[in-house]
Amino acid sequence: MKSVFFFDSMLTPKIITIVYWLLLVAVLISGLSTMFAGYQPNILAGLAMIVGGAIGARIWCELMIVLFKINENLQKMANKSDVEKN
């Protein structure tokens, strides 16, 4: 718990996983409502929304995770250079 309070480890990557699953649920609900709700249900548009939304949510979450991985690797490099100097 100390590592979270002093920002030694990142909490956001764990939260991004939860956000990803929430986005998938939202995409599924939106796609299904497009398929079967309203006066003019559109099955192809709903399927496209589900597939495109799932891919888009995955890409967005992966980009967020990449930012944190870059930070993690930079910290490792900085710690390694500090050890080599001493």
C-alpha positions as a Markdown table, in Angstrom:
| # | Residue | x | y | z |
|---|---|---|---|---|
| 1 | Met | 0.0 | 0.0 | 0.0 |
| 2 | Lys | 2.9 | 2.3 | 0.7 |
| 3 | Ser | 4.0 | 2.1 | -3.0 |
| 4 | Val | 0.6 | 3.4 | -4.1 |
| 5 | Phe | 0.6 | 6.3 | -1.7 |
| 6 | Phe | 4.1 | 7.4 | -2.7 |
| 7 | Phe | 3.6 | 6.8 | -6.4 |
| 8 | Asp | 6.2 | 4.0 | -6.7 |
| 9 | Ser | 3.7 | 1.9 | -8.4 |
| 10 | Met | 0.9 | 3.0 | -10.7 |
| 11 | Leu | -2.7 | 2.4 | -9.9 |
| 12 | Thr | -4.1 | 3.7 | -13.2 |
| 13 | Pro | -3.2 | 0.6 | -15.3 |
| 14 | Lys | -5.4 | -1.5 | -13.1 |
| 15 | Ile | -8.2 | 1.0 | -13.5 |
| 16 | Ile | -7.8 | 1.0 | -17.3 |
| 17 | Thr | -8.6 | -2.7 | -17.3 |
| 18 | Ile | -11.9 | -2.0 | -15.5 |
| 19 | Val | -12.6 | 0.9 | -17.9 |
| 20 | Tyr | -12.0 | -1.4 | -20.8 |
| 21 | Trp | -14.6 | -3.9 | -19.7 |
| 22 | Leu | -17.1 | -1.1 | -19.0 |
| 23 | Leu | -16.5 | 0.2 | -22.5 |
| 24 | Leu | -17.2 | -3.2 | -24.0 |
| 25 | Val | -20.5 | -3.4 | -22.1 |
| 26 | Ala | -21.4 | 0.0 | -23.3 |
| 27 | Val | -20.5 | -0.8 | -26.9 |
| 28 | Leu | -22.5 | -4.1 | -26.7 |
| 29 | Ile | -25.6 | -2.3 | -25.3 |
| 30 | Ser | -25.3 | 0.5 | -27.9 |
| 31 | Gly | -24.9 | -2.0 | -30.7 |
| 32 | Leu | -27.8 | -4.2 | -29.6 |
| 33 | Ser | -30.1 | -1.1 | -29.2 |
| 34 | Thr | -29.2 | 0.0 | -32.7 |
| 35 | Met | -30.0 | -3.5 | -34.0 |
| 36 | Phe | -33.4 | -4.0 | -32.3 |
| 37 | Ala | -34.7 | -0.7 | -31.0 |
| 38 | Gly | -36.5 | 2.2 | -32.7 |
| 39 | Tyr | -38.7 | 2.4 | -35.7 |
| 40 | Gln | -36.0 | 1.4 | -38.1 |
| 41 | Pro | -33.8 | -1.2 | -36.6 |
| 42 | Asn | -30.5 | -1.6 | -38.5 |
| 43 | Ile | -28.8 | -4.9 | -37.9 |
| 44 | Leu | -25.7 | -4.2 | -40.0 |
| 45 | Ala | -25.1 | -0.8 | -38.4 |
| 46 | Gly | -25.5 | -2.5 | -34.9 |
| 47 | Leu | -23.0 | -5.2 | -35.8 |
| 48 | Ala | -20.5 | -2.6 | -37.2 |
| 49 | Met | -20.9 | -0.6 | -34.0 |
| 50 | Ile | -20.2 | -3.6 | -31.9 |
| 51 | Val | -17.1 | -4.7 | -33.9 |
| 52 | Gly | -15.8 | -1.1 | -34.4 |
| 53 | Gly | -16.5 | -0.1 | -30.9 |
| 54 | Ala | -14.8 | -3.2 | -29.4 |
| 55 | Ile | -11.7 | -2.6 | -31.6 |
| 56 | Gly | -11.7 | 1.1 | -30.8 |
| 57 | Ala | -12.0 | 0.5 | -27.1 |
| 58 | Arg | -9.1 | -2.0 | -27.2 |
| 59 | Ile | -6.8 | 0.3 | -29.1 |
| 60 | Trp | -7.6 | 3.3 | -26.8 |
| 61 | Cys | -6.9 | 1.2 | -23.7 |
| 62 | Glu | -3.7 | -0.3 | -25.1 |
| 63 | Leu | -2.4 | 3.2 | -25.9 |
| 64 | Met | -3.1 | 4.2 | -22.3 |
| 65 | Ile | -1.2 | 1.2 | -21.0 |
| 66 | Val | 1.7 | 1.9 | -23.4 |
| 67 | Leu | 2.1 | 5.3 | -21.8 |
| 68 | Phe | 2.4 | 3.7 | -18.4 |
| 69 | Lys | 4.8 | 1.0 | -19.7 |
| 70 | Ile | 7.1 | 3.7 | -21.1 |
| 71 | Asn | 7.1 | 5.4 | -17.7 |
| 72 | Glu | 7.9 | 2.1 | -16.0 |
| 73 | Asn | 10.8 | 1.4 | -18.4 |
| 74 | Leu | 12.2 | 4.9 | -18.0 |
| 75 | Gln | 12.1 | 4.5 | -14.2 |
| 76 | Lys | 14.0 | 1.2 | -14.6 |
| 77 | Met | 16.6 | 2.9 | -16.8 |
| 78 | Ala | 17.0 | 5.7 | -14.3 |
| 79 | Asn | 17.4 | 3.3 | -11.4 |
| 80 | Lys | 19.9 | 1.3 | -13.4 |
| 81 | Ser | 22.0 | 4.3 | -14.2 |
| 82 | Asp | 21.9 | 5.4 | -10.6 |
| 83 | Val | 23.3 | 2.0 | -9.5 |
| 84 | Glu | 26.0 | 2.1 | -12.1 |
| 85 | Lys | 27.1 | 5.6 | -11.0 |
| 86 | Asn | 27.6 | 4.4 | -7.4 |
